[in-house]
Amino acid sequence: MADDPNLHNALAAIHSRLGTIEGRVTLIARAEREAILAALETLIRKKPLLGQIYLALNGSRNQTEVFEFLTDAGIQTSPMGVSRTLTDMHTEHGIVDLVSGGGSRVFRQGTDTEAVLNLSKKIREWLTDEGRIDPAPPPGRAKRRTSGRSDTD
């Protein structure tokens, strides 16, 4: 079956079409970069947990580990809240990629959102402006903790 030239040609055609679609999506995202960033900024300022979860994703943490990571950082949430938010981030907002499915799904930051929008940096700025916790600051920076504000708003 692996040596079937028809199968190989069909897979090559599918891969080519997917590459074309992906290229068009990236082109549109670049053209509409400011509008997309403005919409995401409004969303994340309204729901900081969305940005905090985005920053906690590393492509190897499952949903339970993301919840524990956020809790360790001082962010109050629930396992169900993390699961719902990840699903929305994947299906509604398109800013995360599913790495593996099954009983315990693993997501990563979207490769296009990072390449085109530099979203991690922007989310850190928006969270800092709102006085929220950055659960995964870049190396060499301390986690910013605030007092008196709940991060579940």
C-alpha positions as CSV (number, residue, x, y, z in Angstrom):
1,M,0.0,0.0,0.0
2,A,2.9,2.4,0.8
3,D,4.2,1.8,-2.7
4,D,0.9,2.6,-4.4
5,P,1.6,5.5,-6.8
6,N,-2.0,6.5,-7.0
7,L,-2.2,6.8,-3.2
8,H,1.0,8.8,-3.1
9,N,-0.3,11.2,-5.9
10,A,-3.6,11.6,-4.1
11,L,-1.8,12.5,-0.8
12,A,0.5,14.9,-2.6
13,A,-2.5,16.7,-4.1
14,I,-4.2,17.0,-0.8
15,H,-1.0,18.3,0.8
16,S,-0.6,20.9,-1.9
17,R,-4.2,22.1,-1.6
18,L,-3.8,22.4,2.2
19,G,-0.7,24.4,1.8
20,T,-2.4,26.8,-0.6
21,I,-5.3,27.2,1.8
22,E,-2.9,27.8,4.7
23,G,-1.0,30.4,2.7
24,R,-4.2,32.2,1.9
25,V,-5.3,32.3,5.6
26,T,-1.8,33.6,6.6
27,L,-2.0,36.3,3.8
28,I,-5.5,37.4,5.0
29,A,-4.3,37.4,8.7
30,R,-1.4,39.6,7.7
31,A,-3.6,42.0,5.7
32,E,-6.1,42.2,8.6
33,R,-3.5,42.1,11.4
34,E,-4.5,45.3,13.2
35,A,-8.3,44.4,13.1
36,I,-7.6,40.9,14.4
37,L,-5.3,42.2,17.2
38,A,-7.9,44.8,18.2
39,A,-10.6,42.1,18.4
40,L,-8.4,39.8,20.4
41,E,-7.3,42.6,22.7
42,T,-10.9,43.4,23.5
43,L,-11.7,39.8,24.2
44,I,-8.6,39.1,26.4
45,R,-9.1,42.3,28.4
46,K,-12.6,41.2,29.0
47,K,-11.6,37.5,29.7
48,P,-8.0,37.5,31.0
49,L,-8.2,33.8,31.6
50,L,-8.2,33.2,27.9
51,G,-4.8,35.0,27.6
52,Q,-3.4,33.3,30.7
53,I,-4.3,29.9,29.3
54,Y,-2.8,30.8,25.9
55,L,0.5,31.7,27.7
56,A,0.4,28.4,29.7
57,L,0.2,26.3,26.5
58,N,3.5,24.7,25.5
59,G,2.4,21.8,23.3
60,S,3.0,19.1,25.9
61,R,0.7,20.1,28.8
62,N,-2.7,18.4,28.8
63,Q,-5.7,20.2,30.1
64,T,-5.3,19.0,33.7
65,E,-1.6,20.1,33.6
66,V,-2.6,23.5,32.3
67,F,-5.2,23.9,35.1
68,E,-2.5,22.9,37.7
69,F,0.0,25.3,36.1
70,L,-2.4,28.2,36.3
71,T,-3.3,27.3,39.9
72,D,0.4,27.2,40.9
73,A,0.7,30.6,39.3
74,G,-2.1,32.0,41.6
75,I,-4.8,32.1,39.0
76,Q,-8.2,30.9,40.2
77,T,-10.1,28.7,37.7
78,S,-11.6,25.3,37.4
79,P,-10.7,22.2,35.2
80,M,-14.0,22.7,33.4
81,G,-13.3,26.4,32.8
82,V,-9.9,25.5,31.3
83,S,-11.5,22.8,29.1
84,R,-14.3,25.2,27.9
85,T,-11.9,28.0,27.2
86,L,-9.5,25.8,25.3
87,T,-12.3,24.5,23.1
88,D,-13.4,28.1,22.4
89,M,-9.8,29.2,21.7
90,H,-9.5,26.3,19.2
91,T,-12.9,26.4,17.5
92,E,-14.2,29.9,17.9
93,H,-11.1,32.0,17.9
94,G,-8.6,29.8,16.0
95,I,-5.6,30.8,18.1
96,V,-4.6,27.4,19.4
97,D,-3.7,24.2,17.6
98,L,-4.7,20.7,18.8
99,V,-1.6,18.6,19.2
100,S,-3.3,15.4,20.4
101,G,-6.9,14.4,21.1
102,G,-8.5,11.8,23.2
103,G,-9.4,11.8,26.9
104,S,-6.9,14.5,27.7
105,R,-6.4,16.9,24.9
106,V,-3.1,18.8,24.4
107,F,-3.0,22.2,22.7
108,R,-0.2,24.5,21.7
109,Q,-0.2,28.2,20.8
110,G,-1.2,28.6,17.2
111,T,1.9,28.7,14.9
112,D,0.2,31.2,12.6
113,T,-0.9,33.4,15.5
114,E,2.6,33.6,16.8
115,A,4.2,34.1,13.4
116,V,1.7,36.6,12.1
117,L,0.5,38.3,15.2
118,N,3.3,37.8,17.8
119,L,0.3,37.1,20.1
120,S,2.3,36.0,23.2
121,K,4.0,39.3,23.4
122,K,0.7,41.2,22.9
123,I,-1.1,39.1,25.5
124,R,1.6,39.8,28.1
125,E,1.2,43.5,27.4
126,W,-2.6,43.4,27.8
127,L,-2.4,41.3,31.0
128,T,0.2,43.7,32.5
129,D,-2.0,46.7,31.6
130,E,-4.9,45.0,33.4
131,G,-2.8,44.1,36.4
132,R,-3.2,40.4,35.8
133,I,-0.8,37.5,36.4
134,D,1.4,36.3,33.5
135,P,1.6,32.5,34.3
136,A,4.5,31.9,32.1
137,P,6.8,34.9,31.8
138,P,9.7,34.7,29.4
139,P,13.0,33.4,31.0
140,G,14.7,35.9,33.2
141,R,11.5,37.7,34.3
142,A,9.6,37.2,37.5
143,K,6.0,36.4,37.5
144,R,3.9,39.5,38.0
145,R,1.6,39.0,40.9
146,T,-1.0,41.5,42.0
147,S,-3.0,41.7,45.1
148,G,-6.7,42.5,45.5
149,R,-7.8,41.4,42.0
150,S,-9.3,38.2,41.1
151,D,-8.0,36.6,37.9
152,T,-11.3,34.9,37.2
153,D,-13.2,38.0,36.0
